[in-house]
Amino acid sequence: MPKLKTNKTAAKRFHITGSGKIMRTRGGKSHLRRNKRPAVTRAYEDMTPVHGTNIKKVKRLLPYGLP
């Protein structure tokens, strides 16, 4: 069976935790951020888990997980 290629853009956007959860960054982190409340801007720094309906799609893009 041939090797599968990892989608490099997905590898940059998603991270897999030690327990196997796929985490993603939130959108809207860099543009028009000055006029948002400080609590909101801190919330953008955290990674959130990928929704259950998208996990299968992301796993197909990352066949071997991430380092």
Backbone torsions as a table, in degrees:
resi	resn	phi	psi	omega
1	MET	NA	132.0	-178.4
2	PRO	-72.3	160.8	176.2
3	LYS	-69.0	150.0	176.8
4	LEU	-99.6	143.2	-179.2
5	LYS	-88.4	137.1	174.9
6	THR	-82.5	135.1	174.7
7	ASN	-74.5	115.1	-172.1
8	LYS	-69.4	-31.8	177.8
9	THR	-69.7	-35.4	176.6
10	ALA	-68.8	-35.4	179.4
11	ALA	-64.7	-29.7	179.0
12	LYS	-80.6	-24.7	-173.2
13	ARG	-95.8	-23.4	-175.0
14	PHE	-119.0	151.7	175.4
15	HIS	-133.0	141.8	178.8
16	ILE	-105.9	128.8	-178.4
17	THR	-80.0	174.2	178.9
18	GLY	-65.1	-29.2	179.2
19	SER	-85.0	-5.2	176.4
20	GLY	102.7	0.0	178.2
21	LYS	-74.3	144.5	176.8
22	ILE	-98.2	121.7	-177.6
23	MET	-108.8	149.3	179.5
24	ARG	-132.4	158.3	174.2
25	THR	-88.0	156.8	179.3
26	ARG	-85.6	150.0	176.5
27	GLY	-79.1	165.4	177.0
28	GLY	77.8	30.2	-175.4
29	LYS	-84.7	-23.2	-169.6
30	SER	-115.2	-20.7	-172.2
31	HIS	-109.5	133.0	179.1
32	LEU	58.6	42.6	-176.7
33	ARG	-95.1	-16.2	-176.2
34	ARG	-67.7	-30.9	-175.8
35	ASN	-94.8	16.3	175.4
36	LYS	-98.9	157.7	-179.9
37	ARG	-66.7	151.1	179.5
38	PRO	-59.3	-34.8	179.0
39	ALA	-66.0	-34.5	179.2
40	VAL	-70.7	-41.1	-179.3
41	THR	-67.8	-32.4	174.9
42	ARG	-69.2	-32.8	179.1
43	ALA	-66.7	-28.3	178.4
44	TYR	-68.7	-22.3	-178.2
45	GLU	-72.7	-27.2	-176.8
46	ASP	-77.8	150.2	174.2
47	MET	-93.2	145.0	-179.3
48	THR	-115.7	152.0	178.7
49	PRO	-70.6	149.3	177.0
50	VAL	-70.2	141.4	-179.3
51	HIS	-64.6	149.7	-175.5
52	GLY	-59.4	-28.5	180.0
53	THR	-75.0	-15.6	-177.9
54	ASN	-106.2	-4.6	-175.4
55	ILE	-62.4	-40.9	-178.1
56	LYS	-63.8	-38.6	179.6
57	LYS	-67.2	-41.3	-178.6
58	VAL	-69.3	-39.2	179.5
59	LYS	-64.5	-30.0	176.9
60	ARG	-68.7	-32.3	178.6
61	LEU	-77.5	-23.9	-178.6
62	LEU	-120.1	76.3	-172.4
63	PRO	-65.3	-26.7	-177.1
64	TYR	-111.4	14.7	-177.2
65	GLY	75.4	-160.3	-179.6
66	LEU	-128.8	153.1	176.6
67	PRO	-70.6	NA	NA
